Amino acid sequence: MFRKIISIAGILCSVILFSYSVQPPESADLKLSSYFKSSFALFITDLKAFDLAVNKNAPQKRIREQFVKCRHSYKKIELILEYYYDLDVAKFNGPALDFIEEEDPTAYHQPQGLQMIESLIYPSLDTSKIKALRKYSDLLLTLAGGLSANAAKAFEPEGHTLEAVMEEVYRIIALGITGFDSPVSTNSLNEAVSSLQAVDEVLAFYKDDPLLKGKSFYADQHRIIDAAILYLKKNNRFNSFNRMFFIRSFMNPLAVIIGKQRQKLLQKDNPFHYSLIEKKTQLFAESSFRKDSYLFDDTITSARIILGKKLFGDPSLSANGQRSCASCHQAGKAFTDGREKALELDGHTILARNTPTLLNAAFQHNLFFDSRQHSLDQLINEVLGNEKEMNAGSDSSVAKLRGNKVYEKLYAAAYPFDRGNMKTKLLINSISMYLRTLVSYNSRFDRHMRGRASLLTSSEINGFNLFAGKARCATCHFIPLFNGSKPSTYFYQEGEVIGVPATADTVQTTLDTDPGRFDKLPKEFLRRSFKTPTLRNIELTAPYMHNGVFPDLKSVLHFYNKGGGSGLNIAPP
């Protein structure tokens, strides 16, 4: 009996000792937290070395070497900073331009961070600006130190790691290899190597996840990343890099596998992380972008679309009963009107701006050339009431429809809970829902990016590689929407000040006087700033620019090839 008790006690002790010695596997979240803290510490170390070189007046070569190290260590933490610290990230690596916060346009920020520093040391170190260089170096070091002391210590991924990884894959495609955030040094291909190495290290955290047992996700991801890094290292000339091949061969397949892994792990997109894109698969998939992001009521139904389409084409919504939405947004012209500038309701007075396409308007947070509205419902309401456009007012337009049996039947089918009332808000909403069907995301280019390699000619592929590389078009017209919706969330839409001429006269060239966004938001750096429009269906949307000054694409390319407004000596300060 005594020996039996001793034996049981021994077993219990063994179980207790085993439970202390064999810990459950560390979660991916904990691994990411540790990775961030150690990688952020390395970033600060590199920043300190750079700051020391700047303040000790080190030679240009030494300063640049330290700066490159900072850029690479930043790229190792970029996917975390961009996703979890999006309010701070512009101060780390935003463009060297004044900017505002779209959620609070009164919040104005002067440029700072890595890109601002880059502009001072490339193409050569400007010794007259060494004081400014020290200022921005100190600012960045202080910012990093503050984040390290506070937020980074309490960093909690909260199960959204793979969503952050997917965004980094999109970011490499749309910002990394295009040179967006390395605009002067053109070191972006080398930096993409560091970005991919970070993606690989983070994906490895899921290698032993029990839900992925028997799956080859990490092995497949690692193989693709290794091949992508090898390709980048062998083909690291910015101007000749084959971006089309790189995206189709490496980045798209990688995104597809990550998407499948997210699905297997039942990971959903973070509802508190503003994003226009669903991170389920590769960037160019037909279902990637959400059509209902900017609707107050996102219950899209066929009955509402039918009602909205009829309203869109009905001239009775205008004061004189002669103009409908479709009058100025004609389907055969990609929902534009083909004119330099739109006409007023009277049919002969010219308005100030060109009529933009409505295709893919559902994917835009900023509407009108001056970005003054943020939803299609708001836009439609404004146009109906504008005395120069429809001059009816939304309530007045709706009053005309009450008692119309056709509309009453369509309205009852679309909004059965509001039978008989015909609310203005809901009728406007139905037009918005129709506009959300005007999606252009299945062109030959899109199908080519989805795997049908024969759909583009070698000349077209070369054109894309120039567009996304040497020509720098894609640093404003972001892939794949080709408008100003900034990757990798594509939520906010940028504007640009490019110095558009008033007329096509290239001898006596003058600057267009339209104040652009400044008229609605009087910040001096927004004077003559206009929303970056989409280039999709551009063969149908001539003439071009906010004032329709360029009749064809050749004229547009000539303008940019000359250096825009700067090249014509008419650019604003």
C-alpha positions in Angstrom: 0.0 0.0 0.0 2.8 2.4 0.9 4.6 1.6 -2.4 1.3 2.3 -4.3 1.1 5.7 -2.6 4.7 6.5 -3.4 4.1 5.5 -7.0 1.0 7.7 -7.3 2.9 10.6 -5.7 5.7 10.1 -8.1 3.3 10.3 -11.1 1.7 13.5 -9.7 5.1 15.1 -9.3 6.1 14.1 -12.8 2.9 15.6 -14.2 3.5 18.8 -12.3 7.1 19.1 -13.3 6.2 18.4 -17.0 3.5 21.0 -16.9 6.1 23.6 -15.8 8.7 22.5 -18.3 6.5 22.2 -21.4 4.8 25.6 -22.1 2.1 26.0 -24.7 3.4 27.4 -28.0 3.8 31.2 -28.0 1.0 32.8 -30.0 1.6 34.7 -33.3 0.5 37.9 -31.5 3.1 37.5 -28.8 5.8 36.7 -31.4 4.9 39.8 -33.4 5.0 41.9 -30.2 8.5 40.7 -29.4 9.6 41.2 -33.1 8.3 44.8 -33.1 10.1 45.7 -29.9 13.4 44.3 -31.0 13.2 45.6 -34.5 12.1 49.0 -33.3 15.1 49.1 -31.0 17.3 48.5 -34.0 15.6 51.3 -35.9 16.4 53.7 -33.1 20.0 52.5 -32.9 20.3 53.3 -36.7 18.6 56.7 -36.2 21.1 57.5 -33.4 24.0 56.7 -35.6 22.6 58.8 -38.4 21.9 61.7 -36.1 25.4 61.5 -34.7 26.9 61.6 -38.3 24.8 64.6 -39.2 25.7 66.5 -36.0 29.4 65.7 -36.3 29.4 67.0 -39.9 30.4 63.6 -41.3 31.2 63.3 -45.0 28.3 62.9 -47.4 29.2 59.2 -48.0 29.0 58.4 -44.3 25.7 60.3 -43.8 24.1 58.5 -46.8 25.3 55.1 -45.6 23.7 55.7 -42.2 20.5 57.0 -43.9 20.2 53.9 -46.0 20.5 51.7 -42.8 17.7 53.8 -41.3 15.5 53.2 -44.3 16.1 49.4 -44.3 15.5 49.1 -40.6 12.3 51.2 -41.0 11.1 48.8 -43.7 11.4 46.0 -41.2 8.8 47.6 -39.0 6.7 49.3 -41.7 3.9 46.8 -41.9 3.4 47.2 -38.1 3.7 51.0 -38.0 1.4 51.5 -41.0 -1.3 49.3 -39.7 -1.2 49.9 -35.9 0.1 53.5 -35.7 -1.4 55.0 -38.8 -1.8 58.5 -37.1 2.0 58.6 -36.5 3.3 57.0 -39.7 3.2 60.1 -41.9 5.6 61.7 -39.4 8.0 58.8 -39.9 7.8 58.4 -43.7 5.3 60.7 -45.2 5.9 62.7 -48.4 8.1 65.8 -48.1 5.0 68.0 -48.5 2.5 69.9 -46.2 -0.5 67.8 -45.4 -3.8 67.7 -43.6 -5.6 64.9 -41.8 -8.7 64.0 -43.8 -10.7 63.2 -40.7 -10.0 66.7 -39.4 -9.0 69.0 -42.4 -8.1 71.7 -39.9 -5.3 69.6 -38.5 -2.3 70.8 -40.6 1.1 69.2 -40.5 4.4 70.3 -41.9 6.5 67.6 -43.5 9.1 65.7 -41.5 10.6 62.2 -41.4 12.6 60.0 -43.7 11.4 61.5 -47.0 12.1 65.0 -45.9 15.6 64.0 -44.8 16.1 62.2 -48.2 15.3 65.4 -50.0 18.2 67.2 -48.2 20.9 64.6 -48.9 20.0 63.5 -52.5 20.9 63.9 -55.2 23.7 65.6 -53.3 24.1 66.8 -49.7 23.2 70.5 -49.6 25.6 71.9 -47.0 23.6 75.2 -46.9 20.8 73.1 -45.4 22.8 71.2 -42.8 20.9 73.1 -40.0 17.6 71.9 -41.4 19.0 68.3 -41.8 19.9 68.3 -38.1 16.5 69.6 -37.2 14.7 66.8 -39.1 17.1 64.2 -37.8 16.5 65.3 -34.2 12.7 65.4 -34.8 12.6 61.8 -36.1 14.8 60.5 -33.3 12.6 62.2 -30.7 9.4 60.8 -32.4 10.8 57.3 -32.4 12.0 57.5 -28.8 8.6 58.7 -27.7 6.8 55.8 -29.5 9.3 53.3 -28.1 8.8 54.5 -24.6 5.0 54.5 -24.8 3.0 52.7 -27.4 5.5 50.2 -28.5 5.8 48.8 -25.0 2.1 48.1 -24.9 1.8 46.9 -28.5 -1.0 44.4 -28.9 -1.7 42.9 -32.4 -5.2 41.7 -31.4 -5.3 39.0 -34.0 -4.9 41.2 -37.1 -1.3 40.3 -38.0 -2.1 38.7 -41.3 -4.3 41.7 -42.4 -1.3 43.9 -41.7 0.9 41.6 -43.7 -1.5 41.6 -46.6 -1.5 45.4 -46.6 2.3 45.4 -46.7 2.2 43.1 -49.8 -0.2 45.6 -51.5 2.1 48.5 -50.3 5.1 46.9 -52.0 3.2 46.7 -55.3 1.7 50.2 -55.2 4.2 52.3 -53.3 7.4 50.3 -52.8 8.5 49.3 -56.3 7.1 52.5 -57.9 9.5 54.7 -55.9 6.7 56.6 -54.0 8.5 56.8 -50.7 12.0 56.8 -52.1 11.5 59.5 -54.7 15.0 61.0 -55.0 17.4 58.2 -54.1 15.5 55.6 -56.2 16.6 53.0 -53.7 13.1 51.5 -53.5 13.9 48.1 -55.1 16.6 47.4 -52.5 14.2 48.6 -49.8 11.5 46.2 -51.1 13.9 43.4 -50.2 13.8 44.5 -46.5 10.0 44.7 -46.7 9.7 41.2 -48.0 12.2 39.9 -45.4 9.9 41.4 -42.7 6.9 39.8 -44.3 8.7 36.4 -44.3 9.7 36.7 -40.7 6.2 37.6 -39.6 4.6 34.8 -41.6 6.9 32.4 -39.9 5.1 33.1 -36.6 2.2 31.0 -37.9 4.3 28.0 -39.0 3.3 25.9 -36.0 -0.3 27.1 -35.6 -2.4 24.0 -34.8 -5.2 25.2 -37.2 -2.7 25.0 -40.0 -1.4 21.6 -39.3 -0.8 19.6 -42.4 -0.9 22.7 -44.6 2.1 24.1 -46.5 1.2 27.7 -46.2 4.5 28.9 -44.8 6.7 26.7 -47.1 4.9 28.1 -50.1 5.1 31.6 -48.9 8.7 31.3 -48.0 9.5 29.9 -51.5 7.8 32.8 -53.3 9.4 35.4 -51.1 12.9 33.9 -51.6 12.3 33.9 -55.4 11.0 37.5 -55.2 14.0 38.7 -53.2 16.4 36.9 -55.6 14.7 38.6 -58.6 15.0 42.0 -56.9 18.7 41.6 -56.2 19.4 40.5 -59.7 17.3 43.2 -61.3 17.8 46.2 -59.2 17.9 49.0 -61.8 14.9 51.2 -61.1 14.3 52.4 -64.6 14.4 49.0 -66.3 12.8 46.8 -63.6 10.0 44.6 -65.0 7.3 45.4 -62.5 4.6 43.6 -64.5 6.6 40.3 -64.3 7.4 40.9 -60.6 3.8 41.5 -59.6 2.3 38.6 -61.5 5.0 36.1 -60.7 5.6 36.8 -57.0 3.4 39.4 -55.3 0.0 38.2 -56.6 0.6 34.5 -55.8 1.9 35.5 -52.3 -1.2 37.5 -51.6 -3.5 34.6 -52.7 -1.8 32.2 -50.3 -1.9 34.7 -47.4 -5.6 35.2 -48.1 -6.2 31.4 -48.0 -4.3 31.3 -44.7 -6.4 34.1 -43.2 -9.6 32.2 -44.3 -8.3 29.0 -42.6 -7.6 30.9 -39.4 -11.0 32.6 -39.6 -9.4 36.0 -39.5 -11.7 38.8 -40.5 -10.8 42.4 -41.4 -10.6 44.8 -38.5 -13.9 46.8 -38.5 -12.1 49.7 -36.8 -9.3 49.9 -39.4 -10.6 52.2 -42.3 -10.1 50.4 -45.6 -11.7 50.4 -49.0 -10.2 47.0 -49.8 -10.9 43.6 -48.5 -7.7 41.7 -47.7 -8.9 38.3 -49.0 -6.7 37.7 -52.0 -4.5 39.4 -54.6 -4.8 43.2 -55.2 -6.2 42.9 -58.7 -9.1 40.5 -57.9 -12.5 41.7 -59.2 -14.0 41.5 -55.7 -11.2 43.3 -53.9 -12.8 46.8 -53.5 -15.9 47.5 -51.4 -18.7 49.3 -53.3 -20.6 50.3 -50.1 -17.9 52.0 -48.0 -19.4 55.4 -48.2 -23.2 54.7 -48.0 -25.3 55.6 -44.9 -27.4 52.5 -45.8 -25.4 49.8 -47.5 -28.3 47.4 -48.1 -27.9 47.3 -51.9 -30.8 45.6 -53.6 -31.8 45.2 -57.2 -35.0 47.1 -56.6 -33.1 50.1 -55.3 -30.7 50.0 -58.3 -33.6 49.9 -60.8 -35.2 52.9 -59.1 -31.9 54.8 -59.0 -31.2 54.1 -62.7 -34.6 55.5 -63.8 -34.0 58.6 -61.6 -30.5 59.0 -63.1 -32.0 59.3 -66.6 -35.1 61.4 -65.7 -35.0 65.1 -66.8 -37.9 65.9 -64.6 -35.5 66.1 -61.7 -34.2 69.5 -63.1 -36.0 72.8 -62.7 -36.7 73.2 -66.5 -37.4 69.5 -67.1 -34.7 69.3 -69.7 -31.6 67.9 -67.9 -31.0 64.6 -66.2 -27.9 63.2 -64.6 -27.3 61.2 -67.8 -27.3 64.4 -69.9 -23.8 65.3 -68.5 -22.7 61.8 -67.6 -23.2 59.9 -70.9 -22.6 56.1 -70.8 -20.9 56.1 -74.3 -18.3 58.5 -73.0 -17.5 56.7 -69.8 -20.1 58.8 -68.1 -18.6 62.1 -69.0 -19.9 64.7 -71.6 -16.8 65.0 -73.9 -16.7 68.8 -73.4 -13.8 70.9 -72.1 -16.0 72.3 -69.4 -19.6 71.5 -68.4 -22.5 73.7 -69.4 -24.9 75.3 -67.1 -28.6 74.4 -67.0 -29.3 77.1 -69.6 -27.4 75.1 -72.2 -24.9 77.7 -73.3 -23.1 79.3 -70.3 -19.8 77.5 -69.5 -19.1 76.2 -66.0 -15.6 76.3 -64.4 -14.6 72.6 -64.6 -14.6 69.5 -66.7 -17.2 66.8 -66.1 -15.5 63.8 -64.4 -16.3 60.2 -65.1 -18.7 58.4 -62.7 -17.1 55.0 -63.3 -15.6 53.7 -60.0 -17.1 56.7 -58.2 -18.1 54.2 -55.6 -14.5 53.7 -54.7 -13.8 57.4 -53.9 -13.9 59.1 -50.5 -13.2 62.5 -51.9 -15.7 63.8 -54.6 -15.6 66.7 -57.0 -12.3 68.1 -58.2 -11.9 70.1 -55.0 -12.7 67.1 -52.7 -15.6 69.0 -51.0 -17.9 66.0 -50.6 -17.3 62.5 -49.1 -20.3 60.4 -50.2 -22.3 60.1 -53.4 -25.5 60.8 -51.4 -24.0 64.3 -50.5 -22.8 64.8 -54.0 -26.2 64.1 -55.6 -28.0 66.3 -53.1 -25.7 69.2 -53.9 -26.0 68.8 -57.7 -29.9 68.7 -57.5 -29.9 72.0 -55.6 -27.1 73.8 -57.5 -28.8 76.6 -59.5 -26.2 76.1 -62.3 -26.7 72.4 -62.7 -30.2 71.1 -61.8 -31.6 74.1 -59.9 -34.5 72.1 -58.4 -33.4 71.1 -54.9 -33.8 67.6 -53.8 -37.2 68.2 -52.0 -38.6 70.0 -55.1 -37.4 67.2 -57.4 -39.1 64.5 -55.2 -42.3 66.5 -55.1 -42.6 66.1 -58.8 -42.5 62.3 -58.5 -45.2 61.9 -55.9 -48.4 60.7 -57.5 -46.5 59.2 -60.4 -47.7 55.5 -60.4 -44.6 54.2 -62.0 -42.3 55.8 -59.4 -44.6 54.9 -56.5 -44.5 51.2 -57.6 -40.7 51.3 -57.9 -40.3 53.1 -54.6 -42.5 50.6 -52.8 -40.4 47.7 -54.1 -37.2 49.5 -53.1 -38.2 50.8 -49.7 -41.2 48.7 -48.5 -40.8 50.0 -45.0 -41.5 53.5 -46.2 -44.5 52.8 -48.4 -46.3 55.9 -49.6 -43.9 58.5 -48.1 -41.2 58.8 -50.8 -38.5 60.3 -48.7 -36.0 62.5 -50.4 -33.1 60.9 -48.6 -34.0 57.4 -49.8 -34.5 58.5 -53.4 -31.1 60.1 -53.4 -29.7 56.9 -51.8 -31.2 54.8 -54.7 -29.3 56.9 -57.2 -26.2 56.3 -55.2 -26.8 52.6 -55.3 -27.1 52.7 -59.1 -23.9 54.6 -59.3 -22.3 51.8 -57.4 -23.0 49.5 -60.3 -20.8 51.7 -62.6 -17.7 49.7 -61.8 -14.8 49.4 -64.3 -12.5 46.8 -62.9 -12.5 44.0 -65.5 -10.4 45.4 -68.4 -7.8 43.5 -70.4 -5.3 44.9 -68.0 -7.2 43.5 -65.0 -7.7 40.1 -66.6 -4.0 40.0 -67.5 -3.1 40.7 -63.9 -5.4 37.8 -62.9 -3.5 35.3 -64.9 -4.4 35.6 -68.6 -0.9 36.5 -69.9 -1.8 36.8 -73.6 -4.2 39.7 -73.2 -1.6 42.5 -73.3 1.0 43.2 -76.0 4.7 43.6 -75.2 4.3 47.3 -76.0 1.5 47.6 -73.4 3.5 45.7 -70.8 6.4 48.1 -71.5 4.0 51.0 -71.1 2.9 49.7 -67.7 6.5 49.3 -66.6 7.3 52.9 -67.6 4.1 54.1 -66.0 4.9 52.4 -62.7 8.6 53.1 -62.8 10.7 55.6 -64.7 7.8 57.9 -65.7 6.6 58.0 -62.1 2.9 58.2 -63.1 2.0 55.6 -60.5 3.3 57.8 -57.6 0.1 59.9 -58.0 -2.2 57.5 -60.0 -1.9 54.6 -57.6 -2.1 51.0 -58.8 -4.7 49.5 -59.3 -7.5 52.1 -59.3 -5.1 54.5 -61.0 -6.5 57.5 -59.1 -5.4 59.3 -55.9 -6.8 56.7 -53.5 -3.7 56.1 -51.5 -2.5 52.5 -50.8 -2.6 50.3 -49.0 -6.1 51.0 -47.6 -7.2 53.1 -50.5 -9.5 55.0 -48.2 -8.3 58.6 -48.6 -7.7 60.3 -51.9 -4.9 62.6 -52.6 -4.8 65.9 -54.6 -1.9 67.4 -56.4 -0.6 70.9 -57.4 0.9 70.5 -60.8 0.5 73.9 -62.4 -2.1 73.3 -65.1 -2.1 75.9 -67.9 -5.2 78.1 -68.6 -5.1 77.4 -72.3 -3.4 75.1 -74.8 -1.1 78.0 -75.9 2.4 76.7 -75.4 4.1 80.0 -76.4 2.2 82.5 -74.2 1.5 80.0 -71.4 -0.4 81.2 -68.3 -1.4 79.4 -65.1 -5.0 78.5 -64.7 -6.6 80.7 -62.0 -9.0 78.1 -60.5 -8.1 78.0 -56.7 -9.0 74.3 -56.5 -9.4 72.9 -53.0 -8.2 76.2 -51.5 -11.6 77.6 -52.2 -13.2 75.2 -49.7 -10.3 74.7 -47.4 -8.1 77.9 -47.3 -4.7 76.4 -46.6 -2.1 78.1 -48.9 -0.5 74.8 -49.9 -3.9 73.6 -51.2 -4.2 76.6 -53.6 -4.7 75.1 -57.1 -4.7 71.6 -55.7 -7.1 69.2 -57.5 -8.1 65.6 -56.8 -6.1 63.1 -58.7 -8.6 61.6 -61.2 -8.7 57.9 -62.3 -7.0 57.0 -65.5 -9.3 54.0 -66.1 -11.3 54.3 -69.4 -9.1 57.3 -70.2 -9.5 56.7 -74.0 -13.1 57.7 -73.6 -12.8 60.7 -71.2 -11.1 63.4 -73.3 -10.5 66.3 -72.9 -8.2 66.2 -69.8 -7.5 68.1 -66.6 -9.9 69.9 -64.4 -10.3 72.6 -67.1 -10.3 70.3 -70.1 -7.2 72.1 -71.5 -5.6 69.1 -73.1 -7.6 67.6 -76.0 -5.7 64.3 -76.2 -3.4 62.0 -74.3 -0.4 63.1 -76.4 -0.8 66.6 -75.1 -1.0 65.4 -71.5 2.2 63.3 -71.9 3.9 66.3 -73.5 3.0 68.5 -70.6 4.4 66.0 -68.0 7.5 65.2 -70.1 8.2 69.0 -70.1 8.0 68.9 -66.3 4.4 70.0 -65.8 3.8 73.6 -64.7 7.5 73.9 -63.5 8.8 73.0 -66.9 6.5 75.6 -68.4 7.6 78.2 -65.8 4.1 78.8 -64.6 4.0 76.6 -61.5 2.7 78.2 -58.3 5.3 78.6 -55.5 
